[in-house]
């Protein structure tokens, strides 16, 4: 004989199922996770917010009174493709030459119109909304200028 489920037992069962599902969805990465890890911290930005004149155009606090600043550094242009390939690899893509990339069915592309920051690498990459990218330097500062 099957016993009827009490409403209280049903609520507990639903909570046991829903809490892990909800806590696992939309896992956000913090900027601090990029200090030692290979993750990239995404910041949605308009192209008009990007500056190529060497001035700081983005600042983010990483600790109490510790900040990072993102700025254009033309010396990074030599290694731009290297860092771009690292960004793609962190999303599961592999460059195969000729501008082509391949990935598994579970890979996603990094978001366009987004500044991807990696403190560990000391760079940020902005993916433009149409096509192309630029690579930027990161410096850690103790206070905002």
C-alpha positions as CSV (number, residue, x, y, z in Angstrom):
1,X,0.0,0.0,0.0
2,X,1.3,3.4,-1.0
3,X,1.1,6.1,1.7
4,X,0.0,9.5,0.6
5,X,2.7,12.2,0.8
6,X,2.1,14.9,3.3
7,X,2.3,18.5,2.1
8,X,5.2,19.2,4.6
9,X,7.2,16.2,3.2
10,X,6.5,17.4,-0.3
11,X,7.8,20.9,0.6
12,X,11.0,19.4,2.0
13,X,11.5,17.3,-1.1
14,X,11.1,20.3,-3.3
15,X,13.6,22.3,-1.3
16,X,16.1,19.5,-1.4
17,X,15.8,19.4,-5.2
18,X,15.5,23.1,-5.9
19,X,18.3,24.5,-3.7
20,X,21.2,22.7,-5.4
21,X,19.7,23.5,-8.8
22,X,19.4,27.2,-8.1
23,X,22.7,27.5,-6.4
24,X,24.5,25.9,-9.3
25,X,22.9,28.1,-12.0
26,X,24.7,31.2,-13.2
27,X,27.9,30.8,-11.2
28,X,29.5,34.2,-11.3
29,X,33.2,34.7,-11.3
30,X,34.8,37.3,-9.1
31,X,37.7,39.5,-10.2
32,X,39.8,38.0,-7.3
33,X,39.5,34.5,-8.9
34,X,41.7,35.8,-11.9
35,X,44.7,36.6,-9.6
36,X,45.9,33.0,-9.4
37,X,43.5,31.1,-11.8
38,X,43.1,30.9,-15.5
39,X,39.6,32.4,-15.5
40,X,38.7,35.6,-17.2
41,X,36.5,38.2,-15.5
42,X,34.0,39.6,-18.1
43,X,32.8,43.2,-18.1
44,X,30.2,44.3,-20.6
45,X,31.3,47.5,-22.2
46,X,30.3,49.7,-25.2
47,X,33.1,50.2,-27.8
48,X,32.9,54.0,-27.0
49,X,34.1,53.2,-23.4
50,X,37.4,51.7,-24.7
51,X,40.4,54.1,-25.0
52,X,43.4,53.4,-27.2
53,X,45.4,56.5,-26.1
54,X,47.1,54.9,-23.0
55,X,44.8,56.4,-20.4
56,X,43.1,54.2,-17.8
57,X,39.6,53.5,-19.0
58,X,38.5,50.9,-16.4
59,X,39.2,50.5,-12.7
60,X,38.0,47.7,-10.4
61,X,38.6,47.1,-6.7
62,X,40.1,43.7,-5.9
63,X,40.7,44.2,-2.2
64,X,40.4,46.9,0.4
65,X,42.4,49.8,-1.1
66,X,43.8,47.6,-3.9
67,X,42.6,48.2,-7.5
68,X,43.4,47.2,-11.0
69,X,43.5,49.7,-13.8
70,X,43.1,48.7,-17.5
71,X,44.9,50.8,-20.1
72,X,46.1,50.4,-23.7
73,X,49.8,49.4,-24.0
74,X,51.0,49.1,-27.6
75,X,53.9,46.8,-26.5
76,X,51.3,44.1,-26.0
77,X,50.3,44.1,-29.7
78,X,53.2,41.7,-30.4
79,X,51.6,39.1,-28.2
80,X,47.9,39.9,-28.9
81,X,47.2,36.7,-30.8
82,X,48.8,34.7,-28.0
83,X,46.5,36.2,-25.3
84,X,43.5,35.9,-27.6
85,X,44.2,32.2,-28.1
86,X,44.4,31.8,-24.3
87,X,41.0,33.4,-23.9
88,X,39.5,31.1,-26.5
89,X,41.2,28.1,-24.9
90,X,39.7,28.9,-21.5
91,X,36.2,28.6,-23.2
92,X,37.2,25.3,-24.8
93,X,38.2,26.5,-28.3
94,X,41.4,25.5,-30.1
95,X,42.9,27.6,-33.0
96,X,43.8,25.4,-35.9
97,X,45.3,28.0,-38.2
98,X,44.0,30.1,-41.0
99,X,41.7,32.0,-38.6
100,X,39.7,28.9,-37.9
101,X,38.9,27.5,-34.4
102,X,37.4,24.2,-33.4
103,X,35.7,23.1,-30.2
104,X,33.6,20.4,-28.6
105,X,29.9,20.6,-28.5
106,X,30.0,21.9,-24.9
107,X,32.2,24.9,-25.6
108,X,30.9,28.5,-25.7
109,X,32.3,31.6,-27.3
110,X,33.5,34.4,-25.0
111,X,31.0,37.3,-25.1
112,X,31.5,40.1,-27.5
113,X,31.2,43.7,-26.5
114,X,33.0,42.5,-23.4
115,X,36.3,43.3,-21.7
116,X,37.8,40.0,-20.5
117,X,40.2,40.6,-17.6
118,X,42.9,38.2,-16.3
119,X,45.0,39.6,-13.5
120,X,47.3,36.5,-13.5
121,X,48.2,37.1,-17.1
122,X,48.3,40.9,-16.6
123,X,46.1,41.6,-19.6
124,X,42.6,42.3,-20.6
125,X,41.0,41.6,-24.0
126,X,38.1,43.6,-25.5
127,X,36.0,41.7,-28.1
128,X,34.3,44.2,-30.3
129,X,30.6,43.6,-31.1
130,X,31.2,43.0,-34.9
131,X,34.6,41.5,-35.1
132,X,38.1,42.0,-33.9
133,X,39.7,42.5,-30.5
134,X,42.3,44.7,-28.7
135,X,44.6,43.7,-25.9
136,X,45.2,45.9,-22.9
137,X,47.6,46.1,-20.0
138,X,46.6,45.8,-16.3
139,X,48.4,47.4,-13.4
140,X,47.7,46.9,-9.7
141,X,47.5,50.1,-7.7
142,X,47.0,50.8,-3.9
143,X,44.6,53.6,-4.4
144,X,42.6,55.3,-7.3
145,X,44.5,58.3,-8.7
